[in-house]
Structure formats: structure tokens, C-alpha cells
Amino acid sequence: MTTATQTCPECDGALTIDDSVRMSEVLECPGCRSELEVVATAPLLLALAPEVEEDWGE
Amino acid sequence: MTLGKPSTAPRTALLASRIRFEEKRILEALERRGVPCTHIDTRTVRHHMEGPPPAWDLVLNREISATKALYAALTFEASGVTVVNSSAAIETCGDKWRTSLALHRAGIPTPRASLALTTEAAQQTAEEIGYPVVIKPLVGSWGRRVALLPDAEATRTVLEHCDAIPSPQAQIIYLQRYVDKPGRDIRVIVVGGVPIGAVYRMSDEWRTNVARGSRTEPCALTDDIAGLAVAAAAQTGAEIAGVDLAEDVDGALYVLEVNHGVEFKGFQEALEGRVDVAEEIADRLVTEVWK
């Protein structure tokens, strides 16, 4: 498994991401705890994930 | 649920706007079985009534928004696609009053629940139930806006807040008798009518949702717990269900709710090495739904 380093779009901290990552996957920045969404995989691109909405959940 | 045997390999998709721990594990489990599964991003779904049917035979509905999950299921089902969980299951599980009615109708023990169609009527209803009483939004998850009301004054205040919410549904008040549970409740996951495991959800606060930080620990899947969970899932029509139960101080079991979009990260962590939820879901889709 290979890994890549990305920059958090919120805090500029570093994230290590492995190659199993998928489109729309939600990751948490270990620095600022922001939820990030994978919006592209080639090349890898992260954006802030959408805010939680009222009807989200189980 | 049984589909007619397809002449070609079924076309399957997983519907989700977010790929979380759960969706990733399910996709990986299907890939290990050689089952091609396309991820449909819910945010891209659109459908013309007179247009071509969707390109899927089966959609595993993992959308995190209950509203979008319901309307996506209705849309796919109208075109002959099998959706797991179905729109009917989402409608029942996604509404606490409909769930209570379904459980009560089947004689499944569940905390006494009441509905009031105005906040004024709710105040009187709370008095009739007796304090403390639990108020829950009809639709919602993760314990959001669920409150334990100790007395009439607190109830009046919370109902004033409900009145201020600009949604007709917010003024329909669901109240439930408080179950004095020993700091924990029980989550059972049922897949295709089979209970695959149980965990305790422990919390220092009275709400025991994992999303609120509860800890999960293994729970013995007794016949009583398994039987109630399977019956509750069946009553709501959920093929894949997260059934929450509470035991009161006397040990009596109650079904609290049935979740149609079950999250299982905490469950999986507690039962790692014993149960693999994603594998169970993949097996169900492959060997049962398509047989």
C-alpha cells in the first residue's frame, strides 16, 4: 500500500492518505478535526465536507 | 426478498453521498466477491418519469440523508429496481411514531409512546404520562433534539422552542415514557432476518447514541434479545436493520427504535474478530437477494 501526503484545506496541516481512498470518502484531519471529502482521486483533491444536516443519521 | 433469476449478472450499485467507514467496508467486501458495484453519488441523482430506467437491478441504499434516501428509493423502485432498504422500510423506520405504531401493532414490547398534534396538547399529554418523560423529534437521528423532561416547567420551555421551529412537523410532538436503563442500551444488527451480533452502548449521559460518544462493548446475543430484534426488523420491513433495545432496572427488554441506515463502526470495533458486518451484508446481497 502506498501513501500520499495532502494538505488540509482548512488548517494547512498534513494528512497521510493511502491508495485505498475513494471518491466521496470522508476523512478527518488529524490536526484540526475538520471533515474532508475526497472530490477527485487523480490527482487527489480534498475539500471541506458538507455540514451535517438535520435529517442525517441512521 | 427474492428476485427472479437474472439472465445476466445483476447490475448493482451503492447509493451514498458520503463514503464512510461503513460504505468503504461494504464496497471492499463486494469487490472480494468479484461483484461489480458502482457507487452512485446521491447528489448526482435525477430521473425523468418518461426517461430511460436506471441502469441497475439492485441498489444498496446507504444515503445518510433520510429524506434523500427515501426519495431515491421511491424513484428507483418505480422503475423496477430493488432497493435495500426499501422506501417502505425507510418510511417506517425514519419516523418515530410510525415505528412505535408498527411495533405496538405487532405486540413487540416498546416504551409507551404518545403523539400530540399541537404543543398545547403535548403539555397535557406529558402530564398524563408523568415525569420524567422523553421528547423526540419525529424525524432525526444521533440523539439530536432528544430531551428528558423532568417536570412541567421544563416541558413548557421545550415546547415553546418546538413552536418556534418553522416546520409544521416540529409542532407534532412525540413523547415517550422514560425507561430507567442502567447506563446502557443494546444495539443488534439484523441482516436478512438474521441477528449477526449485539453490543452494549454505554454512556455517562442518558442518551446512548454512539454519535454522542458512547462506548461499545460486546453483548451476549440471548434468545430474548435476538428474537425481539428480528421481530422488530421484520415489522418495519428493513432487510438491514440496527435495532436498539433497552433493558429496564427489572431486566425487562423494550425495543426503542429500528434504524434503516445502520452505522456500524462502533459495533464493528467491539466485535472485531467475531463478526464482520460488511461481509454479512455482502453475503446477503450475493447469496440471498440474487438467488
Contacts between the chains, C-beta under 8 A, distances in Angstrom:
chain1	res1	chain2	res2	distance
A	20	B	24	7.7
A	20	B	28	7.9
A	22	B	19	5.1
A	22	B	24	6.4
A	22	B	27	7.1
A	22	B	39	7.2
A	23	B	19	7.3
A	23	B	39	6.8
A	23	B	41	7.5
A	24	B	16	6.9
A	24	B	17	6.7
A	24	B	18	6.1
A	24	B	19	4.7
A	24	B	39	6.9
A	24	B	41	5.6
A	25	B	18	7.9
A	25	B	19	4.1
A	25	B	20	7.9
A	25	B	24	6.5
A	26	B	18	5.0
A	26	B	19	6.6
A	26	B	20	5.8
A	37	B	18	7.2
A	38	B	19	7.7
A	49	B	18	7.1
A	50	B	17	7.9
A	53	B	65	6.2
A	54	B	140	7.0
A	54	B	144	7.6
A	55	B	65	5.3
A	55	B	66	4.5
A	55	B	67	4.8
A	55	B	139	6.1
A	55	B	140	7.3
A	55	B	141	7.9
A	56	B	64	5.0
A	56	B	65	5.8
A	56	B	66	7.6
A	56	B	141	6.7
A	56	B	142	7.6
A	57	B	64	7.1
A	57	B	66	7.0
A	57	B	140	6.9
A	57	B	141	2.1
A	57	B	142	4.7
A	57	B	144	7.5
A	57	B	211	7.2
A	57	B	261	7.3
A	57	B	263	7.9
A	58	B	141	5.0
A	58	B	142	7.4
A	58	B	242	6.0
A	58	B	259	3.7
A	58	B	260	7.3
A	58	B	261	5.1
A	58	B	262	5.9
A	58	B	263	5.4
